[in-house]
Amino acid sequence: MKIENRKQEIINAASILFKEKGYSAVTMRDLAKAMGIKAASLYNHIQSKQEILSTIIIDLAEEFTNGMNQIVSSDKSAIQKLENIIELHVDVTLRNADGLASLNNDWMHLEEENLQYFEKMRHEYEENFRDIVYKGLEKGEIKAFNIEIMVFSTLSTLRTLYLWYPKQKNIDANILKHDMISVLLTGIV
């Protein structure tokens, strides 16, 4: 087996354990046991539990940042940009719901350099989202509600999608995207 494939298997298994127990409660022995290998074997592929956490969180944060940067630089309307952001969150959730648990719950365990990098990406992401909403308000594309309430309610829903969606058995991804866009952008009334 290729080293990169094995490393990804370790990261995937750790994502599941971190989601179930939280980063702090998981040991390298727990991870090795879940994978059916000896703990010492893990170190042939990774340096530490911190490396695993950093890989999970930074990779996801960069994926969101790159997606947001493409959306921001597009010539689309504010509504279309918000639709694209919702689609981005749904797509990432469907690919890596377990990793999103670490992104949302364990980021504060990152070591200083990665913590600062993550916090910078998160802040810029939120500012870009806020700016899209603000420009939509200015152009009359979005109703004049409080910007902070719109940003909070939309991002809170999108950030916790990883908790809810895996429990759903009969919701197709395309229906999820369509209905999330409709509910978040036009409401239920």
C-alpha positions in Angstrom: 0.0 0.0 0.0 1.2 3.5 -0.8 2.3 5.6 2.1 0.0 8.5 1.1 -3.0 6.1 1.0 -2.1 4.8 4.4 -1.7 8.3 5.8 -5.1 9.2 4.4 -6.6 6.1 6.0 -5.2 7.2 9.3 -6.6 10.7 8.9 -10.0 9.3 8.0 -10.1 7.0 11.0 -8.9 9.8 13.3 -11.7 12.1 11.9 -14.3 9.6 12.9 -12.8 9.1 16.4 -12.4 12.9 16.9 -16.0 13.3 16.0 -17.2 10.6 18.3 -15.0 11.4 21.3 -13.3 14.8 20.7 -9.7 15.4 19.9 -8.5 15.5 23.5 -10.1 12.2 24.5 -8.6 10.2 21.6 -5.1 8.6 22.0 -2.8 7.1 19.4 -3.6 3.7 20.9 -7.4 4.4 20.3 -6.6 5.2 16.7 -4.4 2.2 16.2 -7.0 -0.1 17.7 -9.7 1.4 15.5 -7.5 0.6 12.5 -6.5 -2.8 13.7 -2.7 -2.0 13.8 -0.1 -1.4 16.5 0.3 2.2 17.7 4.0 2.2 16.7 3.0 1.5 13.1 1.1 4.8 13.0 4.4 6.7 13.3 5.6 5.2 10.1 3.1 7.5 8.4 2.5 10.4 10.7 4.5 12.3 13.3 1.8 13.0 15.9 -1.8 13.4 16.7 -1.3 17.1 16.3 -0.2 16.5 12.7 -3.5 14.6 12.0 -5.6 17.4 13.5 -3.7 20.1 11.6 -4.1 18.2 8.4 -7.9 17.7 8.9 -8.6 21.3 9.9 -6.2 23.2 7.6 -7.1 21.1 4.5 -10.8 21.8 5.1 -10.3 25.5 5.9 -8.2 25.9 2.8 -10.9 24.2 0.7 -13.5 26.6 2.1 -11.2 29.6 1.6 -10.4 28.6 -2.0 -14.1 28.1 -2.7 -15.0 31.5 -1.2 -12.2 33.3 -3.1 -13.6 31.9 -6.4 -17.1 32.9 -5.5 -16.1 36.4 -4.4 -14.1 37.0 -7.6 -17.0 35.9 -9.8 -19.2 38.4 -11.6 -22.4 36.9 -10.1 -25.1 38.6 -8.1 -25.0 38.5 -4.3 -27.9 36.0 -4.4 -26.0 33.7 -6.8 -22.9 34.0 -4.7 -24.8 33.1 -1.6 -26.3 30.1 -3.4 -22.8 29.0 -4.4 -21.6 29.3 -0.8 -24.5 27.1 0.4 -23.6 24.6 -2.4 -20.0 24.7 -1.2 -20.9 23.9 2.3 -23.2 21.0 1.2 -20.5 19.6 -1.1 -17.8 19.7 1.6 -20.2 18.2 4.2 -21.1 15.3 1.9 -17.4 14.6 1.3 -16.1 15.0 4.8 -18.7 15.3 7.6 -16.4 13.7 10.1 -13.6 16.2 9.4 -16.0 19.1 9.8 -16.5 18.0 13.4 -12.8 18.7 14.1 -13.0 22.0 12.1 -15.9 23.2 14.2 -15.1 21.6 17.6 -11.3 21.0 17.9 -9.7 23.9 16.1 -8.7 25.5 19.4 -6.3 22.5 19.9 -4.2 23.5 17.0 -0.6 24.6 17.8 0.1 28.3 17.6 1.2 28.7 14.0 -1.6 26.6 12.6 -4.1 28.2 15.0 -3.2 31.7 13.8 -3.4 30.5 10.1 -6.8 28.9 10.7 -8.2 31.9 12.6 -7.1 34.2 9.8 -8.8 32.0 7.2 -12.0 31.8 9.3 -12.1 35.6 9.8 -11.5 36.3 6.1 -14.2 33.8 5.2 -16.7 35.5 7.5 -15.8 38.9 6.3 -16.2 37.8 2.6 -19.6 36.4 3.5 -20.6 39.6 5.3 -19.4 41.7 2.4 -21.5 39.7 -0.1 -24.6 40.2 2.1 -23.8 43.9 2.5 -23.5 44.4 -1.3 -26.7 42.5 -1.8 -28.4 44.9 0.6 -27.0 47.9 -1.1 -28.3 46.7 -4.5 -31.7 45.7 -3.1 -31.2 42.0 -3.9 -31.5 41.1 -0.2 -34.2 42.3 2.3 -33.0 44.9 4.8 -32.5 42.8 7.9 -29.7 43.1 10.4 -26.5 41.9 8.6 -25.1 40.2 11.7 -28.3 38.2 12.2 -28.3 37.1 8.6 -24.6 36.1 8.7 -25.0 34.3 12.1 -28.1 32.4 11.2 -26.9 31.3 7.8 -23.3 30.3 8.8 -24.5 28.6 11.9 -26.8 26.4 9.9 -24.2 25.6 7.3 -21.5 24.9 9.9 -23.6 22.4 11.8 -24.9 20.6 8.7 -22.4 17.9 9.4 -24.3 16.9 12.6 -27.7 16.7 11.0 -27.2 15.4 7.4 -25.5 12.0 8.2 -28.6 11.0 10.2 -30.9 11.6 7.2 -31.7 8.5 5.2 -33.8 9.8 2.3 -32.6 13.2 1.3 -30.8 13.3 -2.0 -27.9 15.7 -2.2 -29.5 17.7 -5.0 -32.7 18.1 -3.0 -30.6 19.1 0.0 -28.9 21.8 -2.0 -32.1 23.1 -3.6 -34.1 23.2 -0.4 -31.2 24.6 1.7 -30.9 27.5 -0.8 -34.6 28.1 -0.8 -35.0 28.0 3.0 -31.9 30.0 3.8 -32.4 32.6 1.2 -36.1 33.0 0.9 -37.5 31.5 4.1 -40.4 29.2 4.7 -43.2 31.8 4.4 
